[in-house]
Every structure is written in C-alpha cells, then in structure tokens.
Amino acid sequence: MYKPLLSHEDDQERGYMRYPSLALGDNTEDEEELWDRSSYPESTNLLAGGEKTYDDVEAKEKKLGYPKSVFFIIGNEFCERFSYYGMKAILTLYLKFQLMFNEDDSTIIYHVWAMLCYFTPVIGAIIADTFLGRFRTIFYISIIYVIGNAVLSISAIPPLMPDLNTKIAVSLIGLLLIALGTGGIKPCVSAFGGDQFVLPQQERQLAQFFSIFYFSINAGSLISTFVTPVLRDDIKCFNDDCYSLAFGVPAVLMLVALVIFVIGYLTDSYKIIPPEGSVLTNVFGSIWHALRNKSKSKEKKEHWLDHASDKYEPKLINDVKILLKILVLYIPLPFFWALFDQQGSRWTFQATRMSGDVGGWTIKPDQMQVINPFFILMLIPIFDSFVYPLLAKCNLLTKPLTRIFTGGVLAGVAFLISGFLELKLETTYPVPVKSLETRLSFINGLPCDVTLNLPFEEEQFTLKHLEEKVFKSVAIDGVDLHLNVTLDLDTSNCGNIEHFNDILQTKVFEKTAHVIMITADSNVVKLMNIDPPDEIEKSSEGLPKLRMLYNLDQNLPFGSAVLIKGKTEFRFFINEKDQGHISGTEFMDVEPETFEVFLPTEDNGTESSPVGSFSVKMGGVYDFMVHKPLDGTNETSVTIYEVTPANTVHMLWLIPQYFVITVSEIMFSITGLEFSFMQAPSSMKSVLQAAWLLTVAFGNLIVVIIAEAKFFQRQALEFFLFAVLMFVDMVAFAALAVRYKYVDQNGEIEDTKNEKQGKSGKENEAYSDDETNF
C-alpha cells in the first residue's frame, strides 16, 4: 500500500516542492480529499508548509493515543465508495437497456449526472463551513444519499414500475438525490477524519490515517466495480438482468455507511468542531468589491484587486491575486476530464461490442472499468519510486507543469488508441440493409437436394438438406418485390414429397432480412417467408442474440415452449400464427454458452431427453431451427445458423488505452493537485479545491455538448475528434504555463535566481525565470 508523503521537502531531483502524493482510486472522485488538509488549524507546520516538529520537546512529552473515532470514518468511507462506484459501473447500461435511451442520450444523461456530482461539493463545503459543521453536514446529506439509492433501486423493479415514463422519472429523481448526496459529503469526510487528531503531536498518526483512508477508497472501488456487474448479469430477476439487486446492494452499503457513522457519534467518539465560516464568501466578496470600485474610480492601482483594499485586508487581497494566477492555468483543464470520464460511458459501450471470453469465464463490459483503479494502485508507487527518479536523472519531466502537459497529451493518445480500436471493431459490425435493398436467406427444409435459380443470379445453385444460402444485399426496384424462384428436385428421392411447381413466388421488402424456408405442406413444396424476419444488428449489451425457427409436428399445442438449457435456460414459445407450425420467434439475448434443446410434449410439459445442442458466442446473432423431418422418420433435428458473426476482437485489447489514460491521470491529476497545493496560499486551498472540482464538472459538460451535437455517425471519428481537441487544448495550456511564475512558500513571486538562492541556500529549479522551460 502506498503511503502519502506528508512532509514538505525541497526535492532537488524532481525540481519542485513535494507535497502529498496519494494512493487514489478513481482520482476524479476522491483526490479532492487531499485539499481538506488545508482546513486543519494553521498551527500545524505540516499544512503551513513548514518543517515537521517531531523533535519538539512539548510534542514529545505529550503523547496522545490514536483516536478510535477514525475507524468509524474509514468504515463509512469504504461503504460509501462501494455504493457509489458500484452504482456508477452499471449506470450507462441501465440507462440504455432498461430506460431505453439510445447510446448518445445515455452518454448525455450519465455525464450530466457526473457534472452534478462535482457541482454539489461546493454547496456541501459552504454548508459545512458556514452553517452545520462537518458532522451534521455528513449526517443530514447522507440521509439524502441513502434515499437516492433506495429510490434508484426501487425504480429498477419491473413490477413496481410497469410504465416506462414513470420508471424514467423515478430513476432520474434517484440519480439527482445521489448526486446531492455524494457531492455534499465529498469535501467533508476526510477533513472530519483529520479533525480527530491533535496537531502537531499526532502528525505521524495523521499520515497513517490517510494511508488507510485512501486504501479504503480503492478497496471499495475495486470490489464494487467487479461485483455489481456480476450481480447485474449473472443473476436474473423478472426474466431479465437483475438491476434491482445490482443497485440494491450498493444502497444497502450506503445505509451501512450511515449506520457506522452514527455509531461513532453514539459512542461519543468524535471530536466535533463548530463551523467557522467559509473563505469562499471572502474571495468572491473581494473580487466583486474590487470590480465595483474600479468601475467607479479613475484612480490607477498596481493591480485591479487593490481597489478592494478599503474593505479587505492586504493579505487576503494578495492571496486572491495568487489564486487568480493559478486559476488561469485551470482554464484548459476541463478537457482532460471530458476524456477521462468517458471510461464509464463511451468506453463501456465500446466494450459491449467486443468478446469477453477468457477460458470458461466471461468478462462483463462494465467490469472493464476496474482496470483504472487497479492500475492506479499499481502505478503510483512505481512512478514515485522508479519512473520519476529515473526521468529526473535524464533531466526529463522535472517540472510539475511539464508533467501536467505530458499527462494531457497522453490522454489524447489514449483516445487515438481507442479510435484505432474502433476502426478494427467496425470490420466486425453487420452490413445494414439499405433502402431499395433486401437480404435473402434460403434454407432447404426438404429431405433432398434442391436446385434454385434466382432472377438476380446468373448461375443456379443447389442446397443440401438443412443447408443455408445467404444473399446479404439484393437490389430491388421499389419498396417491395414479388420474387420468382425456380426450383428443381427429385421427388422420387425426397421423402413424402409428391408434387412441386417449377416456379414459386414470395414477396420481399426493402431494408428487410428475409428467411425463406423451402418446405412442404400436404406433400406439396412451398416457400415459407418466415415472420418475423431476421435482425442483423448485434445485441447492444454485447450478448448473443438468438431466436428459434421451427418446422414441427402439428400435434404440439400453440403456447407450448421449446426449452434450451445450459448454465442458464430460456424458453421459445410456439405461438399461433397464419404460418401455423412453420414459423419463427422473436429474438432474445442469451448467455454465451452451449445449450441443449428440449421439445415440449402434447400436454405442455417438456421432454426429458434433448433433441440436439448448439453453442453461441458474444455479439453473434443466430437462428436455431428445430425441424421435424418430412421423410417419415421421427428424429427431430436442431441446426444453428449464424445471421451475424460473433465479436472477434477481445476486450483485453482495451487494456492499452486504459493503461495510457491511467498514466496520464497520474501525471496530470495528481501532479496538478500537488502543484496547486504547493502554489496556493494556505487560506486559498479550499477555494482551489472547489475550483478543481468544477473543472471536472465542466469536463463532463463538454462531453454532453459534443455528444448532443452528433458531429459524426461513426464512433471512431468522435474518438479522434476528442484526441485532436485534447492536443490543441494542451498547446493552449503550454502557452499559459510558460508565462507562469512560481510562488515561494512565503506567498511571494520568485523574480531572480539570486533571490531564491539567498533564501534557502539552494536553488529550486522549478522556480525558473526561463518562461520557455515550464
């Protein structure tokens, strides 16, 4: 487990002041916890940027026990993160497959919700600092959080929500409450944990607490991101994926989180600090006052913020000046989050179009999101202990802003990889049947060879018993066509067949995939155009799509079902149609496995012995035909026909883009936090926390805008667009970064190298006046 470094060091190898580097799971959710250390009393040299005081005599004499209350806080955090990440992992699939939004609309709703999750922490911080304090803010907002999870879980129970519009409304209400809940407590929990320690006497215990705290975040994320897709897919509720259980388990965990938190209060364990006011109000107040005075006054000031000096203290004004310099660098940052947060939307949908077979186990598309927190846990200590020191020896990436720039570029590279992968996936997608085209699939159901001659084919062809011939694209003159089919067969060697017409006719339609069965009725050959026609589009969930074609004994009652059974089982019903006992069913999603086929009995039971078996794979579309022979025998056969090929590109090919985006996150996000923490005045750290969260919110807004604009029909082109925009964005960031001058730990802008050397004896190369070396 990676421990955060809480000391302030002048790291000459890295060339900048080193601040906490933390083991973060999904850093877009939790890295802001780092900032809450700034809310601890300024008496701690730890947060004021000074040296540790382990040698202080008073600190040595006053040894305090480890506060037991923090274990309630850690338990609360683990359960809450399990709840949040578990629900988030399956959210896009729920929006698409249960609420019936299309892929673009599901992406938009997902990112609007994520945006709310990052706007609401600002509200939570103001409430905690100004009105309720941290404990009561966490308690009251956690109740809203629990209610939101419960509402979302209830919305996923089909018998309780039979109407789709009602289901959508209740689901969106649940998501809104969850956004208020997770955002509202986000800035409070780790800070409340820090409140339990006495500083500076317990700095070492505080460091240990944050190590355990962030481990609990990652543990909750890893476990829930793996488990909830299993609950969704492997357990069936109401003959469908069990979203109610997959949402219900995180809801229970959030309730457990609240109970654990309350137990800590009931045992009188917590140290509760009353609210002391929010610095945000002073920051906005000073900016507004300065702008108003500047508009009214003709007096020239060195800086426009100096117009607020008649009301606000010089220290606050100077701190706001430094704050605004850092916020200028924040302007390009939202675009990184626009790319990063698509792991839960576009990349998850991309995984549904890939194969997840690993031996006897199948990876779920939404489980691929677990790769990011896994890589985070693995790569942070590697980067801190090996990669960064090695690069420093080569004088590469020694400055924080160059690392941020590199991280942003790598995010663009990750989307280039995803774009090229999507191009490969496009070769596996079905060819759509266009206007003035039809698709024809002929199946020979006769017990002899049949020769066919079609008007659009120059040469005739022969089909053996149960053989299929597919014409994927046949041009027709209008919306429909009466197709004449010329047949030839040997009736003396064709079972019970006694007569056939040389030319048979069937009607076909444009943009339709027809299945035409050559069969017989009363010993006379006929063409049966199966209703409904084939569906060539793959399952949007990445599962096999399957339906039954049947040519069965008329003694079987309508309403009886053919059972297919593997690890799971499904029933295909023989419904009464004009086509009688020669017809087809609708398609359904099934599991990728081998199934045995059991026929119904005349009394609506199921035969004990299978009549055949077949296998299906992820992403494939299949017809399986149960066929009663026409040669007088009683041996029913089962034949599988592939309508659309299965997914052939494996989900593990997603690992390169996940690896690159995780490396970019480490270089961009964690370094960005450390840089901002180092450069911000101690009084402005909470303001920068709010600004950092807002960059994530605006990043999700960018995704919403681009998804809503629908610039491209092809997903690969949208990935390439995001990559190019990210590169352009990083050029803009570099232009801002080269103009930035670092601030020393006394809040003063570094002007010359000599001054810097005079202050500390050694030059920190990060404080460079060479504006081309950012």
N, C-alpha and C positions, 0 to 999 in steps of 0.2 A: 504494500500500500504506500502510495506516495505522500510524503508529509509536506505540508506547506512551510515555506521558509518565512518566518515572521520577522526576522531581523532585517535591519536596514544596512546594506553593505554597499561599499563602493567597489563594484565588481569590475576590476580593470580588464579582465579577459573579455568580458562582454561589452564593456564600454558604456554602461549606464547603470543607474542606481537600481538595485534589485529589490523588488517587493514581492509580496506573496504570489507564488505560482502554485495553483491548486489542482487537486485531482477532481476534475469536473466531469460529470456525465454528459448530458446534453447541455453544453455551456450556454446555449441561448436561453435556457430556462433558469439556470442556477448560478451562473458566475457572478451575478449581481450581489450574491451573498457576501462576497469579498468586501464590497463597499461598506457594508453595515458596520465594519470595524471602526469606521470613522466616527460612528456615533458614540463610541465609548468615551469616557471622560478624558479631557485633554491632558490630564496629569500623567497618562501613560506615555512614556517616551516612545513606546512601540508605534503608536499611531501619529505622534507628532513628528516622526522622522528622526528621533534621537537614537542614542545607543541603548542597548539593554542594560538593566541595572541589577544583574544577578549578584554583583559584588557589593551592593548597597548594604550597609550594616543593619539598618532598620528592616529591610526586606528579609535579611537572613534571620533576624531574631523573631520575626512574626511569620511563622509558618502556618498556613491555613489548610484545612482539609479539603479534598476535592469535592466540589458541590454535587451532591447526588441528584439535584434537580435536572441537570443537563441530560441525564439518561431518559427522562420523560420527553425532553425536547428532541433528542435523537430518535427515539421510537416514534414520536409524532411525525418527524420528517421522513423517515423510511416509509411509513404507511401512506403519507400524503403523496410522496413521489411515486410509489407503486400505483396509487389510484390515478394520478394524473397521466403518467406515461402509458399505463395500461389502457386507459380510455382513449388516449390520443393515437395509439398504434393502430387501432381498428376504425378510427373515425371516418376516414375518407371512404373506406369500403362500405361502411354503414350508410353514408350519405348517398352513395351511388346505387347500392343494391337493395336497400331497404326503403329509403326515402325517394328512390327513383329519380334522382337528379342525374344529368349526364356528367361526363368526366370533367368538362370545363366548369360547370356550375358547382360540382362537388369541390373542385380545387378552389374556387372563389369563396365558398362558404367556409371551408377549412381555414383559409388564410385570413378572412375577416375575423373569424373566431380567435385565431392566434394573435391577430393585431389587438383585439380587445384584451387578451391576456397580458399584453405589455403596456397598454394604456392605464389599466386599472391599478398597477403598483404605485403609480404616482398618487392616486387617490388614497390608497392604503397607507402610504407613508405620511401624507398630510394628516389623515385621521389619527394615526398613532402618535405623531409628534405634537399635534396641536390639541386634540380632544380626549382621546380614550387611553392613550398609552399602549404599549406593545401587547401586554397580556390581554386586555379586553378587546383590542382590535383583532388579535388572532382568534379569540374565543367566539366573538359575535360573527365574524366573517366566515369562520369555519362552519358555523351552523348553516349559513347560506350555501357554502360549498357542499355540505352533506345533502342538503335539499336538492341542489342541482344534480348531483349524481343519482339520487333516487328518482327524480323526475325523468332523467335520460334513460335509466334502466326500465322504468315503467313504460316509457314510450316504445320500447323495443319488444314488448309483449303483445303479439298479434291479437289475441282475443280481447285484450283491453283497448286496443287501438285499431279497430277494423277499418275505419275511414282514413285514407291516406292523408288528406288535408289536416285532419286532427292530429295524426301522428307526426306530421312535419311541424305543426305549431308547437306541440308539447316538446318535441325534441329540441327545437330552437330555443325554447324557454329554458330547458335544462342546460343547454350549452352556454346561454347568457349567464345563468347563475354560477356555473362552473368558472367562467371567465372572471366574474366578480370575486369568486372565492379564491382561486389560485393566485390571481393578481393581487388581491387585497392583502393576503398574508405573506406574499413573496418577500417584501422588504423587511419583514418584522421578525421572522422566526430565528434566523442566525443571530441577529442583533440581540434578541431576547436571550438567546443562549449565552452570548458574550456578557450580558448584564449580570449573570450569575457569578462571575469571577471578580475578585478583588485585584485590581492592578495598581502598581506593577508587581506585587508579590506573587501573583499566580500566572505570570506570562507563559511559563512552560506548560502549565495545565491548560491554558487557553489554546496554545498551539496543538496540544494533543486533542482537545475538543474539536477543533476544526478539521483535523485529520479524520476523526471518527465521523464527524458530521457529513463530510463530503463522501466518505466511503458509504454511508447510509444512503446518500442521494444516488450514487452509482449502482449500489446493490438494488435499490428499489426500481431504478430504470431498467437494468439488465433483466431482472427476474420478470417484471411485468410485461416488458416488450416481447419476451419469449412466451410467457404463459397465456396471455389473453388471446393471441391468435389461435392457440390450441383450443381454448375454451370455445371460441367462435366457430371453428371449423370442424373439430373432431367430435363435438357433442351436438346432437340435433335436438332442437326444440320446435315443436309445432311443425314438423316436417321441413325444417329449414335450418340454416345456420343459427347458432344459439347466441345472438347478440344480447339478448336479455341477461344471460348468465355472464357473458364477457364484460358487459357493463356493470352487472350486479356485483361481481367480486371486487372491482375497484371501488364501488360505492360502499361496500361493507368495510373495506380497508380504510376509507376516509372516515367512516363512523368510528372505527377503532382508533384512528389517529386522534380524533376529538376526545374520545374517552380517555386515552392515555394522557393527553394534555390536561384534562380536568382532574385526573387522579393526582397529578403533580401539584395542583392547586389545593385539593382537599387534604393532602398530606402536609400542607403548609411548607412546601419545599422551595417555592420560587422566591426570588428577590424581585419585587415589582417596583419599577421606577416610574414615577408620575410623568406625564407629558411636559416638555419644557419649551414647546414652540417649534415651528418649522422655519428653517433658514430660507426655504423657497419663497416665502412671502417677502422676506427682506430683499432677496435678489430681484424678484420681479418689481418690487416697490422701488428699489433704487434705479433700475433701468427706466421704469415709467416716469419717475420724478425727473431724472436727468433729461429725458427726451422732451418732456413738457417744458422744463426750464430753458432748454436750448432753443426751443421754438419761440419762446417769448423774449429771450435775452439776445442782445447783439454782442455781448462780451465773448471774446475768444478765450477758450481754455486749451490747455495742452492736450486734453482728451475729453471727448464729449461727455463721458461719465462724471467728470469733475463738476458738472453742473448740478450734481446731487449732493455736493459737499455741504450745502446749507442744512441738510436734514440727516444725512448718514455719515457715519464715522469714516475717516480716511482708510482704515484697514479694510473695512467692508468694500469700499469702492475699489481699492487696489486688488482685492481678491476677485471681485467681479470682472475686472479687466483681464486678469489671468484666465479666469473661467471662460470668457468670451473667445480668447485666443485659442483655447483648446476646442471649444465648440465649433469653431470654423473648420477644424480638422474633422469633426464629426459629420460634416455635410455629405461627403461621399459614402459614409459607412453603411447606410441602409441597404445599398445594393448587394453587399455581401450577404446580408440576412435574407434578401429576396432569393438568392440562390440556395443558401444553406437550408432554409426551412422547407424547400421542396422535397427533401428526403421523405417527408410524411405525406406528400401528395403526388406530384408527377413521377417521382422515382418509385413510389409504391405501385402506382398504376402501370409503370413500365415493367415491374416485376411480375404483374399478373399475366403478361404476355410471354413469359419465359418458363422454362422447365425447372422444377424444384426437386426432381427425383435424386435421392442420394441413397443408393442401395435399396433397402426396404423402407426408407423413411422419406417423407415429402416435406420440403421447406415451404412454409406458407409465405405468400408475397409480403404480408405485413410484418413477418418476422425478420425481414432483411434489415429493418431499422435498428435492430440490436447491434449491428456491426459498428455503428458510430460510437456508442458508449464503450463497447469492448475495445476498440482501437484507442479511444481516449485514455482509458485506464492503462493500456499497454504502452502508448507512445509518449505520454507526458514525462515519466521518469527517464525514458530513453533520450528524449530531446534534452532534458535538463542535465543529464549526466554525461552524455556522449556527443549528441549531434551539435548542440550549441558550442561546447568547448572545442570540438574539432573545427567547426567553422570559424571560431574566433582565432585559432592558430593560423588559419589561412586568411585572416582579416576579412572574413565574409559575414554579412548579416550581423554585425556587431551593434548596430543601432536599432532601437525599437521601431522607428518609423520605417526603416527598410524591411524589417520583419513583417510589419503590417502590410506594406506594399506587396511583398512576396506572397504572403498569405492570400491576399485578394486575387493576385494573378493565378495562384494555384486553384482557387475556387472556379475561375474561368476555365482553367484546364480540365477540372473535373466535369464541367458541363460540355466541353468538347468531347471528352471520352463518352459521356452519356449520349451525345448526339451521334457519334460514330456507331455506338452500340445500337441505337435506334435504327440507323440505316441498315444494319445487319438484320435486325428484327423485321424490318419491312419486307425482306425477302421471304419471310415465313407467313406473312399475312395473306388471307384469301383474296383472290381477284374478284372484285364486286361485279355483279351482273348489271350492265348499264342499260340505259334506255335503248329501245329498238334492238335489244339482245335478249336471248333466253339461254338457259343452261338445261341440258338434257342428259339424264342418266337412265340407260336402258338396262333392265335386269331380266334375265331369262328364267322364268319360273316353271318352264316346261321340262319334262324328264328326257329331253332330247336336244340335239343341237339345232339352233335356229339361225338362218341366214337373213340379214336385214339389208335393205337398200334404201337409203335416205336421199331426198332431193338435193340436199346441200353437200352430199358426199359423192365424190366421183366413183369410189370403189365400194363394193358391198363388203360386209364383214360378218363373221359367224360368232355366235355366243354359245358357249357350252352351258350345261345345266348350272344355274345359280351364278353364272358369270355376269359381270357388270361392264358396261362401256359408257364412258362419260365424255360429253362434249361440253367444255366449260364455257364456250362463247359461240352462240349461233345467231347470226344476223337475221332479223325478220323485218318485214316491210311496214308493219304497224304495231299497235299495242297488243294485237293477238294474231294467231295464225292457225289455220286448220292444217295440221301436219299429216301428210300421207306417208305411211310406212309400208313398204313392200316386203313380205315375208316368204320364206321357203323353208319347209321342213319335211321330214319323212314320217308320215302318220303311222306307217307300219312298225315304227320303232320308237313310238312316242307315248307309251302308256295307254291311257284311256282316250286319247285324242282321236276323234273320228273325222273331223272336218275343220277346215280353216279357209278364210278368204285370202286371196293373194295380196289385197291391199286393204289395210286398216287405217282408220283415221282417229286422231286425237287433237284436242285444242290446247295450244300453248300460249303463254303470255310473256310480255316483255318484263325484264327485271325479276324473273322468277326462276328458281332452280327446281325443275320438274323431275320427279322419279316416275318412270313409265315401266310398269311391270308387264311382261308378256306371260299371260296365264290362260286359264280356261274356265269356262262356266258351262256346265251341262255338256261337257266333252267338245265344246266349240272354243277355238282360240280367240282371245280378245286382248286388247290393250287396256290396262288399268292405270290411269293417271292418278297417282296417289295423292290424296288430300289429307292433311296439308302438305304443301311442297317442302323441299329441303330448306334448311337455314345454313348458310355457309359461313356466317360470322362466328368467330370464336366466342366462348364464354368470357364475359368481361371480368369474371373472378379468376380466370386462368384455369378453371377446372375442365374436365372433359364434358362435352355436350352430347347427349345420347337420346335417341328415340327408337321406337320399335316399328318395323314394318311387319305385317302379318298376313299370311295366307293359310287360314286354319279351317278346321272342321266346323261345319255349321251347327253341330250339336252343342258347342260351347256357348253358354248364355252371354248375352250382352251385359256389360257391367262387371264381368269376371276379369281377373288380373293375372298377367304373366309376371312372375316374381324373378328378379335377378338378385343373387346373393353372393357377397364376398365378405369382407370385414364389415361392410355396410350392406344394406339391402334397399331395393326400390321396386315399386310396382307400376306396371304399364297396363292400363285398362283397355279392354276391348269394348269400345263404345259403339252404339248403334248409329250407322251412317248409311247413306244411299249405296255405298260400295259394299255393304254387308261385311263378310268376314275376310275381305281382301282390302286392306287399308293401312293406315299408319297413325301413330300417336303424335302428340306434341313433343318437343324437345325438353329435356330437363338436365340440369347439372348433376353430375355424379362424381364419385371419388375415382382417382386414377388407380385402378387395381384390376384384378381378374374376377369375373363374375360367372357363376353357374346359373343356368336358366331352368326354371321350373314352370311347367304348364298348369293352368287351372283345371279343375275337374268339373264335371257337369253340374255338381251341386255347389259350385262356387268355392270349393276347397282348393288345395294345392297338392299336386303330385309329389310323392316322396323322393323320386329319382330325377336328376336333372336330364334334360334332353341335349345339352351342349354347354359350351362355355366360350368366353371371349375376353380379351383384355383391351383396356382403353388407357390413353396417356394424357398428360396435362395439355390443355389447349386444343386437343383434337375434337373434331365434330364427326359423329358416327351415326350410321343406321345399322341396327342389328335386325335381321329378318328371321322370324320364326315361320317355317314353311312346312305345310302338310303336303307330302308328295302326291302327284297325280298319276302314279304308276300302279296303284292298287296296294302298295305296301303301307305299313303303319308306322314308319320310322320318321318322326318329325325331326327336321334338321334346324340348326342355328348357324347363320352366316353373318359376319360383320363386314360392313362396307365403310370405307373412310371417305367422308364428304370433304373435310378439310384436314390437312396434315397436322399432327400434334406439334407443340412447341419443341424446337430443336436446340435453341440457344439456352444454355443453363443459367440459372440465377447467380451462380458463383461468378459469372462474368461481370456482375455488378460490383464485386469487391474492389477492383481498381479505382472506380470513381468514388466509392465510399472511403477508400484509403486516402486518396488525394484530398477530398473535402475535409477529412479529419485532420490531416497535416495542415491544411490551410486554416482550419479552426484554431489549432494550437498556435500558429504563427500570427494569425490575425486577431483572434478574440482575446486569448489570454495575455498576449503581449500588449494589446490595446488597453486592457484593464490595468496592467502593471504600469504602463506609460502614463495613463491618465491619473492613476493613484499617486504616482510619483510627482507629477507636474501640478496637480491641483492643490490649492491651499487647503489646510485641514478643515476650514469652515465650509468649503465648497464640495467636499467629497460626496455628500448625499445628493447635492444638486446634479453632479456628474453621473451619479448612479441613475437618477431619473432620466437624464439625457441619453444615457447608454440604452436603457430600456426602450426609450422612444425610437431609437434608431432601428431596433428590432421590429417595433410596431410598424414603422414606415416601410421597412423592407417587405413585410407581408402585404402592405398596401400596394407596393409596386407589382407584386405577383398578381394581385386582384385586377389591377388596371390592364396588364398585358394579357392575362387570361380572358378578360372580358372583351378586349379589343379583337381577339381572334385574328391575329395577323396571318397565321398560316394554318392550313389544314393538316399539314404533316408535323408530328411532334418533334421530329429530328430538327427541323428548321427552327422551331421555337427554342430548343436547347442551344442551338448555335447562336441564336439572337441573344440569349442571356449571356453566353460566353463573351461575345463581342462587346456587349454593353458593359460587362464587368471589366474587360480590358480598358475600355475608354474611361470608365469610372476610376480605375487605378491610375491612369495618366493624370486625371484631374486631381486625385489625392496627392500624387507626387508633386504636382505644381504647387499645391498648398504646403506640402511638407517641407520643401526646400526653402520656403520663406519663414518657417517656424524657428524661433529661437528658444532654446530651453530655459527653464526657470530653475534657479537653485533652491535648496531646501529652506532658504530664508524668504522665499517668495520674490526674489529679485531676478531680473533678466540678466543672463550672462552676456557681457559685452566683449570682453577680451580674454585671451588665454592667460595673460599675465595675472589678471584679477582672479581667475579661477585657481591658478597655481598658488597665489598668495593666500587664499582662504584655507586650502586643505593640504598644501604641500605637494599634491599630485594632481595631475590633470585628468579629469573625467572626459574622455574623448567624445562622449555623447553630447556634451555641451560645446558643440563645434560652431564656429562662426562661418565655416565654409558652407554656404547655403546650398551648394550642389551636392553635399555629402550628408543627406538626411538620414 
